[in-house]
């Protein structure tokens, strides 16, 4: 089931280049999956590449979310500017 969610996330991130709203949804899924897998840290009792990957994934997800939100805001403002 987790692989299905990750594949949906991949597709929404790719479609995010066309539509910022879809990208925001995809990036939210990236952050959610990263947080879920980071919850395994107490069970592993050590820092390994699996956990480091998820920390990097969360960082890049936050940067990407900021980018998608800027694109969405710019598209929304340009839509309102062209109608008035």
Long-range contacts (C-beta under 8 A, 24 or more apart in sequence): 2-33, 5-29, 5-33, 6-33, 9-33, 13-64, 16-68, 20-68, 20-69, 20-71, 20-72, 20-75, 21-72, 23-64, 23-68, 23-71, 24-65, 24-68, 24-69, 24-72, 27-61, 27-64, 27-65, 27-68, 28-65, 30-57, 30-61, 30-64, 31-58, 31-61, 31-62, 31-65, 33-57, 34-58, 34-61
